[in-house]
Amino acid sequence: MTAACTGSGVLALANNDSLYGWGYNGDGALGNGSTGVATNTVPTTVKLPSGVTVKALTAGRDHVLAIGSDNYYYAWGQGTQGQLGDDSLKSSPVPVKVYGLLQTPPAVPTLTSPANNAVDQATKVTLTWSNAAGLAGYQCQVSTDPTFTTSLIANDSTLTVQADTLTGLGFSTKYYWRVRSYDNGVLGQFSAVDSFTTVMVAPGATVLVSPANNAVNQPAVDTLKCSSATGAAQYHWQVSTNPSFSSFVVNDSTTDTMNVVTGLTASSKYYWQVQAVNPGGASNFAGPDSFTVMALPVTPMIVAPVNGATFQRADTLTLMWHRVSYASGYGVQVSDTVSFSRFIVNDSTADTMLAVTKLNNLQKYYWRVLAYNAGGANAYTSTDSFTTRIAVPTSPGLVFPKLSTMGIPRAVTFQWRPATRAEEYKIQITTNSQAYTSGDSLGYFKNALFDTTVSDTSAQLAVALEPNTIYYWHVGAIDTAGMSGFSTTWEFKTGTGLDAVNEPSGIPETFALLQNYPNLFNPSTAIGYQLSVVSQVSLKIYDILGREVATLVNERQSAGYHSLNFNASRLTSGVYFYRLQAGTFTAVRKMLLMK
């Protein structure tokens, strides 16, 4: 009880725990220490002992009984009949302690939820505590002030259960709370003070950044991006194949503003949306936007070597296949087992050919190719096979110019006999008979002046030799297994004329297309040809599939010896053909670009 009345006086307990009295003060019933003033028309303070406040009180006709915060009973007013219980028959205008009577207060509650210093609590929270059963009630105080002297959010003393639900709390605010119990009009001590902090305000909305809405040709592993949202702790991503999002490809959260989505299906359209989230709530979804994954390329077709091919090169073998639309690259696998349980090659390239080196001789290999792009990879081709050759060719025999001959034309045509199993021939020319490469078993010239590869048994250089100069030359034969040792080396000495017949006019008697030099080349090579009459000349370059890749000459030219330089820096490695047409004359030669 927080108020009581004597016969003609009133006493009341204020919020600041002070006790006030007013009205008739007969026998000191107002407890203000005065007996001379019979009536007080304004409240006066009851003079309790220092440090003692009143927890509960009741009153008779001219006396008052109260329970102090120290749990002792106090009485004041008329005491002539022992009403004050202080072992006397005297009245008292101030509270006196009732003799030997001590009130046992209710137990102090233990706060249970939320835990002390809890964070991210909802703005509607239920406070709970534990205590002995059977008490009359509880007082719960909540404040933003840890001393509870100001800013009381709740001060409820009508609670009969061990819980109090608060609503409408502020966002990102720290609150302090305590509880005390009461029973039989006696207030217990307040519990220890706990605190909790409410959640932050719900985040602002994000914006979808990339891919752009309705984007096409997206990769199968796509990175979705959104903008940062104010106050966001996480971003909730949803990706679906239908705009209603009745099912999900992705339904997860990240702390970042991007999400790498894997396992997307080629040629499929996807819808996506994002919302910002924090403990205070979630924003509206941004989107949905859509994007479509790139279509897969078709499976390529193998060109060379053909399936079941034999006598293939073991030193360097070029695998080739057709280019297919929408492919950004090709995966190539070579194995010595048909199940591809182990790999000789497991590589990728943007080109339509791949040079494979250091294969074993007389070995069967299996290979296959797939095409891929950002949308994924298509199936491998069916498995093809090839078998390498075991033996290198025999060494060729030289024919012309003969050993130790003099006056050889500077535009001489070198000739040699065919070598068994040879597919190509390497010719080297030098002016230094001691110019062999140290430790080379095949006998290469070191720093050869001319070093080229041709497919027939003769070669004419695109550039004339120096006059009156001794030269040394030899030829090696090449097949799929590698190269033979070079032939014996012959020497000869040039004369001053370009060819065997002295032609002062410098006009050749016949049309001819010379072998390019050097061959192999990277990226430039010289191509020479001769015209016996004025002609409309066309000189073009073709790839192995017969597609024209360059036009070097397309004009009318005078009779004579012609030479030009071809730069293949924009082409990929491989076999190319160059074709000369001059009037009715047509000739084709092969050259090999290796980068």
FENQUIDA-V173332 format. One record per residue. N is the residue number from 0. RES is the residue in one letter. NEAR is the number of other C-alpha atoms within 8 Angstrom. Layout:
N:RES:NEAR + N:RES:NEAR
This chain:
0:M:7 + 1:T:8 + 2:A:10 + 3:A:11 + 4:C:11 + 5:T:13 + 6:G:7 + 7:S:8 + 8:G:13 + 9:V:12 + 10:L:12 + 11:A:10 + 12:L:11 + 13:A:8 + 14:N:5 + 15:N:4 + 16:D:8 + 17:S:11 + 18:L:12 + 19:Y:13 + 20:G:15 + 21:W:15 + 22:G:12 + 23:Y:11 + 24:N:14 + 25:G:11 + 26:D:11 + 27:G:17 + 28:A:17 + 29:L:17 + 30:G:16 + 31:N:12 + 32:G:9 + 33:S:8 + 34:T:10 + 35:G:4 + 36:V:7 + 37:A:8 + 38:T:9 + 39:N:11 + 40:T:6 + 41:V:6 + 42:P:8 + 43:T:10 + 44:T:10 + 45:V:14 + 46:K:9 + 47:L:8 + 48:P:6 + 49:S:4 + 50:G:4 + 51:V:9 + 52:T:11 + 53:V:13 + 54:K:12 + 55:A:12 + 56:L:13 + 57:T:11 + 58:A:11 + 59:G:9 + 60:R:7 + 61:D:12 + 62:H:15 + 63:V:13 + 64:L:12 + 65:A:12 + 66:I:14 + 67:G:13 + 68:S:9 + 69:D:6 + 70:N:10 + 71:Y:12 + 72:Y:13 + 73:Y:13 + 74:A:14 + 75:W:18 + 76:G:18 + 77:Q:16 + 78:G:14 + 79:T:9 + 80:Q:7 + 81:G:11 + 82:Q:9 + 83:L:16 + 84:G:9 + 85:D:9 + 86:D:6 + 87:S:9 + 88:L:9 + 89:K:9 + 90:S:12 + 91:S:14 + 92:P:15 + 93:V:13 + 94:P:13 + 95:V:10 + 96:K:9 + 97:V:12 + 98:Y:7 + 99:G:4 + 100:L:7 + 101:L:7 + 102:Q:9 + 103:T:5 + 104:P:11 + 105:P:12 + 106:A:9 + 107:V:11 + 108:P:12 + 109:T:9 + 110:L:13 + 111:T:9 + 112:S:9 + 113:P:9 + 114:A:10 + 115:N:8 + 116:N:8 + 117:A:10 + 118:V:8 + 119:D:11 + 120:Q:10 + 121:A:8 + 122:T:12 + 123:K:9 + 124:V:9 + 125:T:10 + 126:L:11 + 127:T:11 + 128:W:11 + 129:S:9 + 130:N:9 + 131:A:6 + 132:A:4 + 133:G:4 + 134:L:9 + 135:A:9 + 136:G:12 + 137:Y:15 + 138:Q:13 + 139:C:14 + 140:Q:13 + 141:V:13 + 142:S:14 + 143:T:11 + 144:D:11 + 145:P:7 + 146:T:5 + 147:F:11 + 148:T:6 + 149:T:7 + 150:S:8 + 151:L:12 + 152:I:8 + 153:A:8 + 154:N:9 + 155:D:9 + 156:S:8 + 157:T:7 + 158:L:12 + 159:T:7 + 160:V:7 + 161:Q:10 + 162:A:9 + 163:D:10 + 164:T:8 + 165:L:10 + 166:T:7 + 167:G:6 + 168:L:9 + 169:G:7 + 170:F:10 + 171:S:10 + 172:T:9 + 173:K:9 + 174:Y:11 + 175:Y:13 + 176:W:11 + 177:R:13 + 178:V:12 + 179:R:14 + 180:S:17 + 181:Y:15 + 182:D:11 + 183:N:5 + 184:G:8 + 185:V:12 + 186:L:12 + 187:G:11 + 188:Q:10 + 189:F:10 + 190:S:11 + 191:A:7 + 192:V:8 + 193:D:11 + 194:S:12 + 195:F:14 + 196:T:13 + 197:T:15 + 198:V:14 + 199:M:11 + 200:V:9 + 201:A:13 + 202:P:15 + 203:G:10 + 204:A:12 + 205:T:14 + 206:V:9 + 207:L:12 + 208:V:9 + 209:S:9 + 210:P:9 + 211:A:9 + 212:N:8 + 213:N:8 + 214:A:10 + 215:V:8 + 216:N:10 + 217:Q:12 + 218:P:11 + 219:A:14 + 220:V:11 + 221:D:9 + 222:T:10 + 223:L:11 + 224:K:11 + 225:C:12 + 226:S:9 + 227:S:8 + 228:A:10 + 229:T:7 + 230:G:10 + 231:A:13 + 232:A:9 + 233:Q:11 + 234:Y:14 + 235:H:12 + 236:W:14 + 237:Q:13 + 238:V:13 + 239:S:14 + 240:T:12 + 241:N:9 + 242:P:7 + 243:S:4 + 244:F:10 + 245:S:6 + 246:S:7 + 247:F:10 + 248:V:8 + 249:V:9 + 250:N:9 + 251:D:7 + 252:S:8 + 253:T:11 + 254:T:7 + 255:D:7 + 256:T:10 + 257:M:9 + 258:N:10 + 259:V:8 + 260:V:10 + 261:T:7 + 262:G:6 + 263:L:9 + 264:T:8 + 265:A:11 + 266:S:10 + 267:S:10 + 268:K:9 + 269:Y:11 + 270:Y:13 + 271:W:12 + 272:Q:13 + 273:V:14 + 274:Q:14 + 275:A:18 + 276:V:15 + 277:N:13 + 278:P:9 + 279:G:13 + 280:G:9 + 281:A:10 + 282:S:12 + 283:N:7 + 284:F:11 + 285:A:11 + 286:G:9 + 287:P:9 + 288:D:11 + 289:S:12 + 290:F:14 + 291:T:13 + 292:V:16 + 293:M:15 + 294:A:9 + 295:L:14 + 296:P:13 + 297:V:8 + 298:T:11 + 299:P:12 + 300:M:7 + 301:I:11 + 302:V:9 + 303:A:9 + 304:P:10 + 305:V:10 + 306:N:8 + 307:G:8 + 308:A:10 + 309:T:8 + 310:F:10 + 311:Q:13 + 312:R:12 + 313:A:15 + 314:D:11 + 315:T:11 + 316:L:11 + 317:T:10 + 318:L:11 + 319:M:11 + 320:W:11 + 321:H:9 + 322:R:7 + 323:V:10 + 324:S:6 + 325:Y:8 + 326:A:12 + 327:S:9 + 328:G:11 + 329:Y:14 + 330:G:12 + 331:V:13 + 332:Q:12 + 333:V:13 + 334:S:14 + 335:D:12 + 336:T:9 + 337:V:8 + 338:S:4 + 339:F:10 + 340:S:7 + 341:R:7 + 342:F:10 + 343:I:8 + 344:V:9 + 345:N:9 + 346:D:7 + 347:S:8 + 348:T:10 + 349:A:7 + 350:D:8 + 351:T:10 + 352:M:10 + 353:L:9 + 354:A:8 + 355:V:11 + 356:T:8 + 357:K:7 + 358:L:10 + 359:N:7 + 360:N:10 + 361:L:8 + 362:Q:10 + 363:K:9 + 364:Y:11 + 365:Y:14 + 366:W:11 + 367:R:12 + 368:V:12 + 369:L:14 + 370:A:18 + 371:Y:15 + 372:N:14 + 373:A:11 + 374:G:17 + 375:G:10 + 376:A:10 + 377:N:11 + 378:A:7 + 379:Y:9 + 380:T:11 + 381:S:5 + 382:T:8 + 383:D:10 + 384:S:12 + 385:F:14 + 386:T:13 + 387:T:17 + 388:R:15 + 389:I:8 + 390:A:6 + 391:V:13 + 392:P:14 + 393:T:11 + 394:S:12 + 395:P:13 + 396:G:10 + 397:L:13 + 398:V:9 + 399:F:8 + 400:P:10 + 401:K:10 + 402:L:7 + 403:S:8 + 404:T:10 + 405:M:8 + 406:G:9 + 407:I:13 + 408:P:12 + 409:R:14 + 410:A:11 + 411:V:11 + 412:T:9 + 413:F:10 + 414:Q:11 + 415:W:12 + 416:R:9 + 417:P:8 + 418:A:11 + 419:T:6 + 420:R:8 + 421:A:12 + 422:E:9 + 423:E:11 + 424:Y:14 + 425:K:12 + 426:I:13 + 427:Q:14 + 428:I:13 + 429:T:14 + 430:T:9 + 431:N:7 + 432:S:7 + 433:Q:4 + 434:A:10 + 435:Y:10 + 436:T:9 + 437:S:4 + 438:G:4 + 439:D:8 + 440:S:5 + 441:L:7 + 442:G:9 + 443:Y:9 + 444:F:11 + 445:K:7 + 446:N:6 + 447:A:10 + 448:L:8 + 449:F:10 + 450:D:12 + 451:T:12 + 452:T:12 + 453:V:15 + 454:S:8 + 455:D:7 + 456:T:10 + 457:S:9 + 458:A:11 + 459:Q:10 + 460:L:13 + 461:A:13 + 462:V:7 + 463:A:8 + 464:L:7 + 465:E:7 + 466:P:9 + 467:N:9 + 468:T:9 + 469:I:9 + 470:Y:12 + 471:Y:13 + 472:W:11 + 473:H:13 + 474:V:14 + 475:G:14 + 476:A:18 + 477:I:15 + 478:D:13 + 479:T:15 + 480:A:16 + 481:G:11 + 482:M:10 + 483:S:12 + 484:G:11 + 485:F:13 + 486:S:11 + 487:T:7 + 488:T:7 + 489:W:11 + 490:E:12 + 491:F:14 + 492:K:13 + 493:T:16 + 494:G:12 + 495:T:9 + 496:G:10 + 497:L:10 + 498:D:10 + 499:A:7 + 500:V:5 + 501:N:7 + 502:E:7 + 503:P:5 + 504:S:4 + 505:G:7 + 506:I:11 + 507:P:12 + 508:E:5 + 509:T:7 + 510:F:10 + 511:A:8 + 512:L:11 + 513:L:11 + 514:Q:12 + 515:N:13 + 516:Y:13 + 517:P:11 + 518:N:13 + 519:L:10 + 520:F:11 + 521:N:10 + 522:P:9 + 523:S:10 + 524:T:13 + 525:A:12 + 526:I:13 + 527:G:15 + 528:Y:12 + 529:Q:13 + 530:L:17 + 531:S:11 + 532:V:7 + 533:V:9 + 534:S:11 + 535:Q:10 + 536:V:13 + 537:S:13 + 538:L:12 + 539:K:13 + 540:I:13 + 541:Y:14 + 542:D:11 + 543:I:9 + 544:L:5 + 545:G:6 + 546:R:7 + 547:E:9 + 548:V:8 + 549:A:7 + 550:T:10 + 551:L:9 + 552:V:8 + 553:N:9 + 554:E:7 + 555:R:8 + 556:Q:8 + 557:S:8 + 558:A:12 + 559:G:11 + 560:Y:11 + 561:H:8 + 562:S:10 + 563:L:7 + 564:N:8 + 565:F:9 + 566:N:7 + 567:A:9 + 568:S:8 + 569:R:4 + 570:L:5 + 571:T:8 + 572:S:9 + 573:G:10 + 574:V:10 + 575:Y:12 + 576:F:12 + 577:Y:12 + 578:R:13 + 579:L:13 + 580:Q:11 + 581:A:11 + 582:G:7 + 583:T:5 + 584:F:8 + 585:T:8 + 586:A:9 + 587:V:9 + 588:R:9 + 589:K:10 + 590:M:13 + 591:L:11 + 592:L:15 + 593:M:8 + 594:K:6
